[in-house]
Amino acid sequence: MADEKLERFLEDIGAESHLRVEADLGDGFVRLRSSEAERRQAAQDIRSTEDIIIEMLRNARDASATNIYVAVSREGQTRRITMLDDGVGIPQAMHERVFEPRVTSKLDTFHMDKWGVHGRGMALYSIAVNAKHAEVISAAPDKGSSLYIETDLTDLSEKVDQSTFPLFLQGEHGVVSVRGPRNIMRTACEFALESRKMCSVYVGSPIEIAATLYDCTRKQVSATDRVFCSNADDLAVCKRLAVATDPDSFAALAADIGLGMSSRSARRIMDGEIVPLLPLLDRIHIVKDTALGESALMSEVAGDSQEADEQTHGHAFRRDERGLKIAPADMDDFKNEILSAFQNIARDYYLEQDVECKVTLRKDALHITIPLEKLN
């Protein structure tokens, strides 16, 4: 109570800035306190939903997970992410502290990977600073983990196009390049490829992830264990759905690991109406495109519609009404060059640099659209 009164008193007298400053160096310069410097760095570490996804994936991988399940959903401007894994887990006493700065289990595994330095103990803290809500839903030593993150998309953005599956192009020297918006799926696919020797990654809606867990774990948990299990918490996080006896118990168990759903959806899963997901690497296949003169490692497009089928197997070119063709790789290179030129304008006029460039091929022109977003 005394601390709260002191804090309110300091706010009333305008002392908040002094709480953030260690020393006034004069001429407008100050030395920040370490806590304020950490907070500011954390705010910069996470700039989008995609940044949250990659940091959580890296954490799960480094926790020795062999399977990682990413459930994503959106309602209005609220993005929800539940990430489950079969790694080493988190002790109960650490469920809240893992979101504090400099807390890490990687004392001897500080390393650099494709996405930068990892092992500083700042990833979950950075996520918590930028999220509306962040918590460990369920975790225990040797039983894996389930973490839930909720963000406000008006504060933390993400790519507008979240439906496009990425396109991977393999050049003549075997180098693979990635095309498509840097959305959640592309982020997860790149991670899955980079970490293919260590773990498998599944991405889908909460219902799809629940169906996948149910399908996988019923093969791993014996019928005897399912019948005589008196407490699902005794099982690993990713195996708990296997002991569900009816749709209501399934929905309750799913909610306990961060996969909320109705009993009706649970019944559809138990009846086999929801098809389990394949690992991301199994959803990628190679298509030879002689017209492009290179191998195209093309990912499937979600859905069974004719449009999706054409996008996956058909049109390798963008066409206009006269039959002009521009190869996807050339179109993407063109967009990248435009965005590169845009960086100078964005920097000089304080505009957001990480934006999506859209190029539309019309009958007599290329229409280029770049959104102008002012930096806060």
C-alpha positions as semicolon CSV with decimal commas, in nm:
position;residue;x (nm);y (nm);z (nm)
1;M;0,000;0,000;0,000
2;A;0,283;0,239;0,088
3;D;0,451;0,170;-0,245
4;E;0,127;0,248;-0,432
5;K;0,087;0,579;-0,245
6;L;0,448;0,672;-0,323
7;E;0,399;0,588;-0,690
8;R;0,081;0,802;-0,711
9;F;0,258;1,086;-0,532
10;L;0,549;1,077;-0,776
11;E;0,309;1,075;-1,072
12;D;0,122;1,371;-0,928
13;I;0,438;1,581;-0,903
14;G;0,557;1,483;-1,252
15;A;0,840;1,263;-1,131
16;E;0,776;0,980;-1,378
17;S;1,063;1,090;-1,603
18;H;1,304;1,086;-1,309
19;L;1,214;0,723;-1,237
20;R;1,343;0,638;-1,585
21;V;1,669;0,833;-1,560
22;E;1,985;0,722;-1,382
23;A;2,180;1,043;-1,441
24;D;2,126;1,384;-1,600
25;L;2,432;1,446;-1,820
26;G;2,338;1,801;-1,916
27;D;2,259;1,965;-2,250
28;G;1,952;1,746;-2,287
29;F;2,137;1,415;-2,244
30;V;2,051;1,156;-1,982
31;R;2,159;0,806;-1,892
32;L;1,857;0,576;-1,872
33;R;1,807;0,329;-1,593
34;S;1,864;-0,029;-1,708
35;S;1,494;-0,115;-1,660
36;E;1,386;0,168;-1,891
37;A;1,649;0,076;-2,152
38;E;1,527;-0,284;-2,143
39;R;1,166;-0,174;-2,185
40;R;1,252;0,042;-2,486
41;Q;1,459;-0,233;-2,647
42;A;1,179;-0,483;-2,590
43;A;0,933;-0,252;-2,765
44;Q;1,162;-0,250;-3,071
45;D;1,236;-0,625;-3,068
46;I;0,872;-0,704;-3,152
47;R;0,724;-0,502;-3,439
48;S;0,456;-0,741;-3,567
49;T;0,264;-1,062;-3,510
50;E;0,519;-1,238;-3,727
51;D;0,797;-1,133;-3,486
52;I;0,605;-1,296;-3,200
53;I;0,567;-1,618;-3,399
54;I;0,937;-1,652;-3,476
55;E;1,046;-1,576;-3,120
56;M;0,806;-1,834;-2,977
57;L;0,915;-2,092;-3,233
58;R;1,280;-2,036;-3,146
59;N;1,202;-2,072;-2,777
60;A;1,021;-2,401;-2,833
61;R;1,301;-2,536;-3,051
62;D;1,562;-2,446;-2,792
63;A;1,351;-2,620;-2,527
64;S;1,424;-2,945;-2,717
65;A;1,076;-2,971;-2,869
66;T;1,042;-3,223;-3,150
67;N;0,688;-3,111;-3,236
68;I;0,556;-2,753;-3,222
69;Y;0,189;-2,667;-3,273
70;V;0,087;-2,308;-3,357
71;A;-0,284;-2,223;-3,325
72;V;-0,374;-1,881;-3,463
73;S;-0,708;-1,703;-3,479
74;R;-0,836;-1,350;-3,519
75;E;-1,150;-1,172;-3,406
76;G;-1,179;-0,811;-3,521
77;Q;-0,858;-0,638;-3,418
78;T;-0,762;-0,909;-3,169
79;R;-0,503;-1,168;-3,268
80;R;-0,478;-1,485;-3,057
81;I;-0,184;-1,724;-3,062
82;T;-0,148;-2,049;-2,869
83;M;0,179;-2,234;-2,909
84;L;0,217;-2,585;-2,774
85;D;0,527;-2,803;-2,774
86;D;0,660;-3,132;-2,637
87;G;0,983;-2,982;-2,504
88;V;1,133;-2,979;-2,156
89;G;0,853;-2,766;-2,010
90;I;0,851;-2,488;-1,750
91;P;0,829;-2,537;-1,371
92;Q;0,518;-2,393;-1,205
93;A;0,726;-2,143;-1,007
94;M;0,859;-1,995;-1,333
95;H;0,527;-1,951;-1,518
96;E;0,518;-1,576;-1,452
97;R;0,890;-1,510;-1,418
98;V;0,971;-1,628;-1,773
99;F;0,815;-1,302;-1,893
100;E;1,062;-1,095;-1,690
101;P;1,376;-0,952;-1,857
102;R;1,699;-1,154;-1,865
103;V;1,531;-1,475;-1,748
104;T;1,657;-1,769;-1,954
105;S;1,719;-2,141;-1,933
106;K;1,991;-2,111;-2,198
107;L;2,290;-2,015;-1,984
108;D;2,523;-2,235;-2,187
109;T;2,345;-2,219;-2,524
110;F;2,359;-1,849;-2,611
111;H;2,386;-1,854;-2,990
112;M;2,320;-1,683;-3,321
113;D;2,080;-1,819;-3,581
114;K;1,918;-1,690;-3,899
115;W;1,703;-1,448;-3,698
116;G;1,977;-1,306;-3,478
117;V;2,102;-1,360;-3,125
118;H;1,904;-1,598;-2,907
119;G;1,946;-1,680;-2,540
120;R;1,948;-1,328;-2,393
121;G;1,637;-1,395;-2,186
122;M;1,454;-1,112;-2,363
123;A;1,222;-1,286;-2,611
124;L;0,924;-1,355;-2,385
125;Y;0,973;-1,024;-2,206
126;S;0,962;-0,841;-2,540
127;I;0,646;-1,027;-2,634
128;A;0,480;-0,943;-2,302
129;V;0,568;-0,573;-2,338
130;N;0,398;-0,558;-2,678
131;A;0,100;-0,788;-2,612
132;K;-0,234;-0,725;-2,444
133;H;-0,197;-1,053;-2,261
134;A;0,074;-1,317;-2,230
135;E;0,069;-1,623;-2,007
136;V;0,184;-1,980;-1,965
137;I;-0,140;-2,175;-1,993
138;S;0,005;-2,509;-1,889
139;A;0,358;-2,640;-1,851
140;A;0,560;-2,870;-1,628
141;P;0,907;-3,026;-1,637
142;D;0,931;-3,294;-1,909
143;K;0,566;-3,240;-2,004
144;G;0,597;-2,964;-2,261
145;S;0,432;-2,624;-2,264
146;S;0,136;-2,424;-2,384
147;L;0,172;-2,045;-2,409
148;Y;-0,103;-1,801;-2,499
149;I;-0,051;-1,454;-2,648
150;E;-0,319;-1,199;-2,732
151;T;-0,246;-0,875;-2,917
152;D;-0,433;-0,567;-3,036
153;L;-0,369;-0,522;-3,408
154;T;-0,425;-0,148;-3,379
155;D;-0,111;-0,138;-3,164
156;L;0,090;-0,427;-3,309
157;S;0,047;-0,480;-3,683
158;E;0,074;-0,783;-3,905
159;K;0,070;-0,847;-4,279
160;V;-0,269;-0,778;-4,430
161;D;-0,249;-1,091;-4,647
162;Q;-0,249;-1,387;-4,406
163;S;-0,403;-1,637;-4,649
164;T;-0,121;-1,672;-4,904
165;F;0,107;-1,972;-4,868
166;P;0,470;-1,884;-4,957
167;L;0,646;-1,976;-5,277
168;F;0,998;-2,119;-5,259
169;L;1,215;-2,092;-5,569
170;Q;1,529;-2,303;-5,612
171;G;1,787;-2,146;-5,841
172;E;2,034;-2,319;-6,067
173;H;2,294;-2,334;-5,789
174;G;2,053;-2,492;-5,544
175;V;1,992;-2,174;-5,347
176;V;1,632;-2,145;-5,228
177;S;1,466;-1,804;-5,218
178;V;1,125;-1,729;-5,072
179;R;0,845;-1,528;-5,232
180;G;0,518;-1,402;-5,093
181;P;0,408;-1,174;-4,810
182;R;0,604;-1,211;-4,488
183;N;0,297;-1,339;-4,308
184;I;0,256;-1,591;-4,026
185;M;0,265;-1,890;-4,260
186;R;0,578;-1,777;-4,441
187;T;0,751;-1,710;-4,108
188;A;0,660;-2,057;-3,983
189;C;0,761;-2,223;-4,312
190;E;1,102;-2,057;-4,312
191;F;1,155;-2,170;-3,954
192;A;1,040;-2,524;-4,036
193;L;1,291;-2,544;-4,322
194;E;1,572;-2,399;-4,112
195;S;1,498;-2,633;-3,820
196;R;1,391;-2,941;-4,017
197;K;1,656;-3,164;-3,854
198;M;1,536;-3,071;-3,505
199;C;1,157;-3,039;-3,505
200;S;0,830;-3,051;-3,698
201;V;0,596;-2,751;-3,709
202;Y;0,216;-2,750;-3,746
203;V;0,018;-2,430;-3,810
204;G;-0,359;-2,390;-3,821
205;S;-0,671;-2,278;-3,640
206;P;-0,728;-2,389;-3,278
207;I;-0,975;-2,654;-3,400
208;E;-0,729;-2,786;-3,661
209;I;-0,449;-2,799;-3,403
210;A;-0,677;-2,981;-3,157
211;A;-0,772;-3,233;-3,426
212;T;-0,404;-3,289;-3,504
213;L;-0,312;-3,340;-3,139
214;Y;-0,605;-3,579;-3,091
215;D;-0,509;-3,783;-3,397
216;C;-0,139;-3,803;-3,306
217;T;-0,171;-3,871;-2,935
218;R;-0,441;-4,139;-2,950
219;K;-0,176;-4,345;-3,127
220;Q;0,075;-4,272;-2,850
221;V;-0,142;-4,311;-2,538
222;S;-0,253;-4,669;-2,473
223;A;-0,618;-4,760;-2,428
224;T;-0,540;-4,862;-2,069
225;D;-0,388;-4,523;-1,988
226;R;-0,686;-4,349;-2,146
227;V;-0,934;-4,545;-1,937
228;F;-0,754;-4,530;-1,604
229;C;-0,613;-4,177;-1,622
230;S;-0,775;-3,994;-1,331
231;N;-0,601;-3,661;-1,389
232;A;-0,514;-3,536;-1,737
233;D;-0,251;-3,306;-1,583
234;D;-0,039;-3,617;-1,522
235;L;0,006;-3,645;-1,898
236;A;0,224;-3,431;-2,122
237;V;0,047;-3,115;-2,241
238;C;0,025;-3,233;-2,602
239;K;-0,122;-3,574;-2,503
240;R;-0,409;-3,465;-2,280
241;L;-0,680;-3,462;-2,547
242;A;-0,634;-3,836;-2,589
243;V;-0,819;-3,907;-2,262
244;A;-1,136;-3,718;-2,361
245;T;-1,442;-3,941;-2,323
246;D;-1,706;-3,718;-2,484
247;P;-1,734;-3,379;-2,659
248;D;-1,785;-3,188;-2,334
249;S;-1,474;-3,333;-2,171
250;F;-1,282;-3,279;-2,495
251;A;-1,378;-2,909;-2,504
252;A;-1,283;-2,872;-2,135
253;L;-0,944;-3,039;-2,185
254;A;-0,880;-2,829;-2,497
255;A;-0,958;-2,509;-2,306
256;D;-0,712;-2,614;-2,035
257;I;-0,429;-2,613;-2,291
258;G;-0,534;-2,290;-2,463
259;L;-0,750;-2,425;-2,746
260;G;-1,098;-2,291;-2,674
261;M;-1,386;-2,438;-2,872
262;S;-1,750;-2,543;-2,846
263;S;-1,867;-2,894;-2,766
264;R;-2,006;-2,908;-3,120
265;S;-1,659;-2,849;-3,266
266;A;-1,518;-3,106;-3,023
267;R;-1,772;-3,360;-3,146
268;R;-1,669;-3,298;-3,508
269;I;-1,308;-3,365;-3,412
270;M;-1,393;-3,686;-3,224
271;D;-1,609;-3,802;-3,515
272;G;-1,318;-3,749;-3,756
273;E;-1,482;-3,467;-3,951
274;I;-1,185;-3,231;-3,904
275;V;-0,884;-3,345;-4,104
276;P;-0,559;-3,339;-3,900
277;L;-0,285;-3,110;-4,026
278;L;0,034;-3,230;-4,189
279;P;0,370;-3,089;-4,077
280;L;0,458;-2,780;-4,278
281;L;0,743;-2,958;-4,456
282;D;0,499;-3,222;-4,581
283;R;0,281;-2,948;-4,726
284;I;0,563;-2,832;-4,954
285;H;0,637;-2,998;-5,285
286;I;0,858;-2,933;-5,589
287;V;0,708;-2,831;-5,920
288;K;0,924;-2,812;-6,234
289;D;0,851;-2,502;-6,437
290;T;1,036;-2,521;-6,766
291;A;0,900;-2,183;-6,874
292;L;1,085;-2,022;-6,584
293;G;1,392;-2,235;-6,639
294;E;1,419;-2,330;-6,273
295;S;1,270;-2,557;-6,010
296;A;0,991;-2,402;-5,809
297;L;0,949;-2,536;-5,459
298;M;0,585;-2,448;-5,428
299;S;0,377;-2,469;-5,116
300;E;0,018;-2,573;-5,118
301;V;-0,250;-2,309;-5,086
302;A;-0,498;-2,377;-4,807
303;G;-0,838;-2,491;-4,927
304;D;-0,976;-2,718;-5,197
305;S;-1,132;-2,451;-5,419
306;Q;-1,066;-2,429;-5,790
307;E;-0,895;-2,095;-5,734
308;A;-0,656;-2,252;-5,483
309;D;-0,583;-2,541;-5,718
310;E;-0,503;-2,302;-6,003
311;Q;-0,282;-2,094;-5,779
312;T;-0,084;-2,402;-5,676
313;H;-0,051;-2,591;-6,001
314;G;-0,142;-2,359;-6,280
315;H;-0,060;-2,000;-6,353
316;A;0,313;-1,941;-6,332
317;F;0,272;-1,596;-6,484
318;R;0,072;-1,280;-6,426
319;R;-0,113;-1,195;-6,746
320;D;-0,279;-0,886;-6,890
321;E;-0,549;-0,877;-7,156
322;R;-0,296;-0,877;-7,440
323;G;-0,126;-1,191;-7,312
324;L;0,180;-1,016;-7,165
325;K;0,349;-1,245;-6,914
326;I;0,568;-1,153;-6,618
327;A;0,725;-1,438;-6,424
328;P;0,650;-1,435;-6,050
329;A;1,021;-1,421;-5,966
330;D;1,067;-1,117;-6,191
331;M;0,759;-0,951;-6,041
332;D;0,890;-1,009;-5,689
333;D;1,235;-0,872;-5,782
334;F;1,063;-0,564;-5,925
335;K;0,867;-0,515;-5,603
336;N;1,183;-0,551;-5,396
337;E;1,361;-0,285;-5,603
338;I;1,067;-0,049;-5,560
339;L;1,063;-0,106;-5,185
340;S;1,437;-0,050;-5,173
341;A;1,395;0,287;-5,345
342;F;1,106;0,367;-5,109
343;Q;1,331;0,325;-4,802
344;N;1,496;0,666;-4,855
345;I;1,163;0,846;-4,877
346;A;1,030;0,657;-4,575
347;R;1,336;0,748;-4,371
348;D;1,335;1,118;-4,466
349;Y;0,960;1,164;-4,411
350;Y;0,923;0,941;-4,104
351;L;0,711;0,674;-4,272
352;E;0,683;0,305;-4,187
353;Q;0,940;0,116;-4,398
354;D;0,811;-0,238;-4,347
355;V;0,509;-0,222;-4,579
356;E;0,367;-0,439;-4,855
357;C;0,414;-0,325;-5,215
358;K;0,138;-0,429;-5,456
359;V;0,193;-0,433;-5,832
360;T;-0,105;-0,493;-6,061
361;L;-0,061;-0,565;-6,432
362;R;-0,327;-0,383;-6,635
363;K;-0,390;-0,358;-7,007
364;D;-0,164;-0,061;-7,062
365;A;0,019;-0,003;-6,732
366;L;0,170;-0,141;-6,415
367;H;-0,011;0,000;-6,114
368;I;0,209;0,026;-5,804
369;T;0,059;0,077;-5,458
370;I;0,263;0,145;-5,144
371;P;0,073;0,233;-4,825
372;L;0,195;0,544;-4,643
373;E;0,193;0,484;-4,267
374;K;0,331;0,752;-4,040
375;L;0,560;0,644;-3,759
376;N;0,426;0,716;-3,413
